[in-house]
């Protein structure tokens, strides 16, 4: 597509934008956030990445999908704040042979934790909470009577910062509390599905595995609790606060919390595919039915702040560029907050990220049955996002292979185009609904 054709396309998309707001956002966005108006992304599609400069690099992605039996993927690459590449590979849905486009939405699993960490630090910058605030107890943010009598009094020492840094005192010694709904239900004598507060109550009825702040163990529970903290401090739902105060100010309009069942999937959300011999799990709805983990066997909804976001690769790139510490574009958070998240010598970092190395490489991964996600920031201003609608036989460990794939992809691009594909995501007003 030459520059003249792209200019005509941009004009055309601007004209039809109002129609898109009625058909898509006018109902979907208002229903999710309660807002009376909102901008909307116009589509970035595969045609925009059709460039001979990428031909060799794309062969590596196509080989990767075949080798790992990945059904579909979305890849985005940015340099110096510009989105220079966004393309889908494979299929969003095998049943109807629907190709993946950059506007397709994927579950991002634990990449969600970066959203939550950014929201918490934004609230701290606004003076509405501190990372030193206690979470539980009479002087804690969550001073609910449901949490007032933990078995282990050290619970009252847990701070917001401890949860951000996975230092809250929980480990996976007896399993991940967020993925054992039948145990929680039977222990507490409550019906399924169990909600987050019941899972927290279940955890508080047991002793901590270590004193808060003296150790570190990856905790989905801790980040899910941060979602409750955000709700208590803001008086809004976790999703509403993140959408209105974190995502939309960055021009991100297609991220939302996902649902458990395929029939409840979001518009433009992909289908999910597990490995062939993946075990079935009891339905989280308590029906007794054995179902795939990606289709009701894992409770995506209850994870919330720890792993429930659904996003496009370009939208996740916008988020990454807003917290990458570079001046282009301007970061959403202050330099002090970015340092808190990434300085490995401060006793907390990495916060939100999976790793923040002193060489300037930061990354975040996410993995569910049927989901693989990874985003990375490099010291030279390059950043990439990869979302896949399939899991591999080695589970989360595939992230190392994704990293190698993208290193080869970037190395094979000898020259990058100048055009910023974010220019095709233009905000237009939404028509108010009656």
C-alpha positions in Angstrom: 0.0 0.0 0.0 1.6 3.3 -1.1 1.4 6.6 0.8 -1.4 7.9 -1.4 -3.5 4.9 -0.8 -2.9 5.0 2.9 -3.9 8.7 3.0 -7.2 7.9 1.3 -7.7 5.0 3.7 -7.1 7.3 6.7 -9.7 9.8 5.4 -12.2 7.0 4.7 -11.7 5.5 8.2 -12.3 8.9 9.8 -15.6 9.3 7.9 -16.9 5.9 8.9 -15.7 6.3 12.5 -19.2 7.5 13.6 -20.8 4.4 12.3 -18.3 2.2 14.2 -19.1 4.0 17.4 -22.8 3.1 17.0 -22.3 -0.5 16.0 -19.5 -1.4 18.5 -18.6 1.1 21.2 -22.0 2.8 21.5 -23.4 -0.3 23.2 -20.4 -2.3 24.4 -18.3 0.5 26.0 -21.3 2.2 27.6 -22.5 -1.1 29.1 -19.1 -1.8 30.5 -18.2 1.6 32.0 -21.5 3.5 32.3 -19.9 6.4 30.4 -22.0 8.6 28.2 -19.3 9.1 25.6 -15.9 7.8 24.7 -13.4 7.9 21.8 -12.9 4.7 19.9 -10.1 3.0 18.0 -10.4 2.8 14.3 -9.0 -0.5 13.0 -5.3 -1.2 12.5 -5.4 -4.2 10.2 -3.0 -6.6 8.5 -2.8 -4.6 5.3 -0.9 -1.8 7.1 1.9 -4.2 7.8 2.1 -5.5 4.3 5.7 -4.4 3.6 8.6 -6.2 1.9 10.9 -5.0 4.7 9.2 -7.6 7.0 9.0 -10.6 4.6 12.1 -12.4 6.0 11.2 -11.7 9.6 7.7 -12.9 9.2 8.9 -16.3 8.0 10.3 -16.9 11.5 7.0 -16.2 13.1 5.2 -18.5 10.8 7.7 -21.2 11.5 7.3 -20.7 15.2 3.5 -21.1 15.0 3.9 -24.3 13.0 6.6 -25.7 15.3 4.7 -25.1 18.5 1.2 -25.7 17.1 0.0 -22.2 17.9 -3.3 -21.5 16.2 -3.1 -17.7 16.1 -0.9 -14.8 17.2 -0.8 -11.0 17.2 2.6 -9.2 17.0 3.4 -5.6 17.5 6.7 -3.8 17.4 7.5 -0.2 18.3 10.6 1.9 18.1 11.1 5.3 19.8 7.5 5.5 20.7 6.1 4.7 17.2 4.1 1.6 16.3 6.0 0.4 13.2 4.5 -3.1 12.9 1.3 -4.8 13.8 0.1 -8.0 12.2 -1.9 -11.1 13.0 -0.8 -14.6 12.1 -2.8 -17.8 11.9 -6.4 -18.0 13.0 -8.6 -16.2 15.6 -11.1 -19.1 15.2 -10.4 -22.4 13.5 -14.1 -23.3 13.2 -14.7 -20.5 10.7 -11.1 -20.0 9.4 -11.1 -16.4 10.7 -7.6 -14.9 10.3 -6.1 -13.0 13.2 -6.0 -9.2 12.7 -4.3 -6.7 15.0 -7.7 -5.6 16.3 -8.5 -9.1 17.7 -8.5 -9.3 21.5 -6.7 -11.9 23.5 -6.6 -12.9 27.1 -3.3 -11.7 28.5 -3.2 -13.6 31.8 -0.6 -12.2 34.2 0.3 -9.3 31.9 -2.8 -7.9 33.8 -0.6 -7.4 36.8 1.2 -4.5 35.1 -2.1 -2.8 34.6 -2.9 -3.2 38.4 0.6 -2.0 39.5 0.2 1.1 37.3 -3.2 1.8 38.8 -1.9 1.5 42.4 1.0 3.8 41.8 -1.2 6.3 40.1 -3.4 6.3 43.2 -0.3 6.9 45.3 0.7 9.9 43.1 -2.8 11.3 43.6 -2.3 11.0 47.4 -5.2 8.5 47.8 -3.0 5.7 49.2 0.6 4.8 50.0 2.5 1.6 49.3 3.2 1.7 53.0 -0.5 1.5 53.9 -1.7 -1.6 55.7 -4.2 -3.8 53.8 -5.9 -5.6 56.6 -6.8 -4.8 60.2 -8.6 -1.9 61.9 -6.2 0.7 60.4 -6.1 -1.2 57.0 -7.7 -0.3 53.7 -9.8 -3.5 53.8 -11.1 -3.2 57.3 -14.1 -5.5 56.4 -15.4 -7.7 59.3 -15.0 -10.6 56.9 -11.2 -10.2 57.2 -11.1 -9.1 60.8 -10.0 -12.3 62.5 -7.2 -14.0 60.5 -5.6 -17.1 62.0 -2.2 -15.5 61.7 -1.9 -12.0 63.2 1.0 -11.2 60.9 -1.7 -10.6 58.2 -2.1 -7.2 59.8 1.5 -6.3 58.8 0.8 -6.8 55.1 1.2 -3.5 53.2 0.2 -2.5 49.7 3.9 -2.6 48.7 4.2 -6.2 50.0 1.4 -7.2 47.6 3.0 -5.4 44.7 6.3 -7.2 45.3 4.8 -10.6 46.0 6.0 -10.3 49.6 2.7 -10.7 51.3 3.5 -14.0 53.1 1.8 -16.5 50.8 3.4 -19.2 48.7 2.2 -22.1 46.5 3.2 -24.7 49.1 -0.3 -26.1 49.1 -1.3 -24.8 45.7 -2.5 -21.5 44.2 -5.5 -20.2 46.2 -7.0 -18.7 43.0 -7.2 -22.0 41.2 -8.8 -24.3 43.8 -12.4 -23.3 43.9 -13.8 -26.7 44.9 -11.4 -26.7 47.9 -12.4 -23.2 48.9 -16.1 -24.0 48.6 -16.0 -27.2 50.6 -13.8 -25.7 53.3 -16.0 -22.7 53.8 -19.3 -24.5 53.1 -20.3 -22.1 50.4 -21.7 -22.9 46.9 -19.7 -22.5 43.7 -18.7 -20.3 42.0 -16.8 -18.8 44.9 -16.1 -15.0 44.8 -12.8 -13.3 45.5 -13.7 -12.3 49.1 -14.4 -16.0 49.9 -11.0 -16.9 48.5 -9.3 -14.2 50.6 -11.2 -15.5 53.7 -10.0 -19.0 52.9 -6.4 -17.8 52.8 -6.8 -15.8 56.0 -8.1 -18.8 57.8 -4.6 -20.4 57.4 -1.2 -19.4 58.6 1.1 -17.4 56.4 4.0 -19.2 54.9 6.5 -16.5 55.9 6.5 -13.1 57.6 5.4 -10.3 55.2 8.3 -8.5 53.7 10.9 -11.1 54.6 10.5 -13.3 51.6 9.1 -13.4 48.1 6.8 -15.9 46.3 4.8 -15.2 43.2 1.2 -14.6 44.3 -1.9 -14.3 42.2 -3.9 -13.9 45.4 -1.9 -10.8 46.4 -2.6 -9.0 43.1 -6.3 -10.0 43.2 -6.4 -8.4 46.6 -5.0 -5.2 45.1 -8.1 -5.1 43.0 -10.2 -5.0 46.1 -7.8 -2.2 47.4 -8.4 -0.1 44.3 -12.2 -0.6 44.7 -12.2 0.5 48.3 -10.0 3.5 47.7 -11.8 4.8 44.6 -15.4 3.7 45.2 -15.4 2.4 41.7 -15.1 -1.1 40.3 -11.6 -2.2 39.6 -12.3 -2.3 35.9 -14.0 1.1 35.9 -11.1 2.8 37.6 -8.5 1.2 35.3 -10.5 2.0 32.1 -11.2 5.6 33.0 -8.1 6.7 34.8 -5.3 4.5 33.3 -6.3 3.1 29.9 -8.5 5.7 28.2 -6.1 8.6 29.0 -3.5 6.6 27.0 -5.8 6.1 24.0 -6.6 2.5 25.0 -10.3 1.7 24.3 -10.4 -2.0 23.5 -9.2 -3.5 26.8 -11.8 -5.1 29.2 -12.0 -7.9 31.8 -12.6 -11.2 30.2 -15.3 -13.9 30.9 -15.0 -17.6 31.6 -17.2 -19.1 28.9 -16.9 -18.9 25.1 -20.5 -17.8 24.7 -19.7 -14.8 26.9 -16.6 -13.7 25.0 -16.1 -10.1 24.1 -16.6 -8.7 20.5 -13.5 -9.5 18.4 -12.1 -11.8 21.1 -10.3 -14.9 19.8 -11.1 -18.5 20.6 -8.6 -20.4 22.8 -6.8 -23.7 22.2 -5.1 -26.0 24.6 -2.7 -28.8 24.0 -4.3 -32.0 22.7 -3.9 -34.0 26.0 -4.8 -31.2 28.4 -6.8 -32.5 31.3 -10.4 -31.4 31.9 -11.3 -29.6 35.1 -14.6 -29.3 37.1 -16.6 -26.3 36.0 -16.1 -23.3 38.2 -19.8 -22.8 38.1 -20.3 -25.9 40.2 -22.3 -27.8 37.6 -20.2 -30.9 38.1 -19.4 -30.9 34.3 -15.8 -31.6 33.3 -14.7 -28.8 30.9 -11.4 -27.5 29.4 -9.6 -25.1 31.7 -9.8 -22.4 29.0 -13.6 -22.8 28.8 -14.9 -22.6 32.3 -12.4 -24.9 34.2 -10.4 -21.9 35.4 -12.1 -18.9 36.9 -10.7 -16.0 34.8 -13.3 -13.6 36.2 -12.4 -14.1 39.8 -8.7 -13.5 39.1 -9.6 -9.9 38.2 -6.6 -7.7 38.9 -4.2 -10.7 38.7 -5.0 -12.0 35.3 -8.4 -11.2 33.7 -7.6 -8.5 31.1 -8.4 -9.0 27.4 -6.5 -6.8 25.0 -5.2 -6.2 21.5 -1.4 -6.1 20.9 -1.5 -2.4 19.8 -3.3 -1.4 23.0 -0.8 -3.3 25.1 1.9 -1.5 23.3 0.4 1.8 24.2 0.5 0.8 27.9 4.1 -0.4 27.6 5.2 2.8 26.0 3.5 4.8 28.8 5.5 3.2 31.6 8.9 2.5 29.8 10.9 5.3 31.3 11.5 7.0 27.9 10.4 10.5 26.9 8.6 9.3 23.8 5.7 9.3 24.5 5.5 11.0 27.9 5.0 8.4 30.6 1.7 8.2 32.6 3.6 7.8 35.9 6.3 10.0 37.4 10.0 9.0 37.1 9.9 8.1 40.8 7.1 5.6 40.3 8.8 4.1 37.3 12.0 3.7 39.4 9.9 2.0 42.2 8.6 -0.5 39.7 12.0 -1.3 38.0 14.9 -0.5 40.4 16.0 -4.0 41.5 17.9 -2.5 44.4 15.0 -0.9 46.2 13.6 -4.1 47.9 10.4 -4.1 45.9 11.1 -4.3 42.1 10.1 -5.7 39.8 6.7 -4.4 40.4 4.1 -5.3 37.8 6.8 -6.5 35.5 8.2 -10.0 35.6 11.8 -8.9 35.4 13.6 -5.5 35.1 17.3 -6.1 34.4 20.0 -3.5 34.9 20.9 -3.7 31.2 17.5 -2.0 30.4 15.5 -5.1 29.4 12.1 -5.3 31.1 9.5 -7.9 30.3 6.1 -9.2 31.4 4.7 -12.6 30.6 1.4 -14.3 31.0 0.2 -17.8 30.6 -3.1 -19.7 30.9 -4.3 -22.9 29.3 -5.1 -21.6 25.8 -3.1 -18.3 26.3 0.4 -17.1 25.9 1.4 -13.5 26.2 4.6 -11.5 26.5 5.7 -7.9 26.2 9.3 -6.5 26.3 11.1 -3.2 26.5 14.7 -3.0 25.3 17.3 -0.4 26.2 17.5 1.0 22.7 13.9 2.1 22.6 12.6 -1.0 20.8 9.5 -2.7 22.3 7.4 -5.6 21.3 4.2 -7.4 22.2 3.2 -11.0 21.3 -0.2 -12.5 22.1 -1.2 -16.1 21.3 -4.5 -17.9 21.6 -2.8 -21.3 22.3 -0.7 -22.9 25.0 2.3 -25.1 24.5 3.3 -28.4 26.0 5.9 -26.6 28.2 3.4 -24.1 29.5 4.8 -20.8 30.7 8.3 -21.8 29.7 7.5 -21.0 26.1 8.1 -17.4 26.9 11.9 -18.0 26.5 11.2 -19.3 23.0 9.0 -16.3 22.2 11.8 -14.0 23.3 14.2 -15.7 21.0 11.7 -15.6 18.1 11.3 -11.8 18.5 15.1 -11.2 18.8 15.5 -12.9 15.4 12.5 -11.0 14.0 14.0 -7.6 15.0 17.5 -8.6 13.7 16.1 -9.6 10.3 14.5 -6.2 9.7 17.3 -4.3 8.1 15.3 -1.1 7.7 12.2 0.1 9.5 9.4 2.1 7.9 8.8 5.7 9.1 5.0 5.5 9.4 3.5 5.4 12.8 0.5 3.0 12.7 -0.9 4.6 15.8 -2.1 7.3 13.3 -4.7 4.9 12.2 -6.2 4.8 15.7 -8.1 8.1 15.7 -10.4 9.1 18.5 -13.9 10.1 17.3 -16.9 11.0 19.5 -19.5 8.4 20.5 -23.1 9.2 19.8 -25.0 9.2 23.1 -27.5 6.5 23.5 -31.1 7.2 24.4 
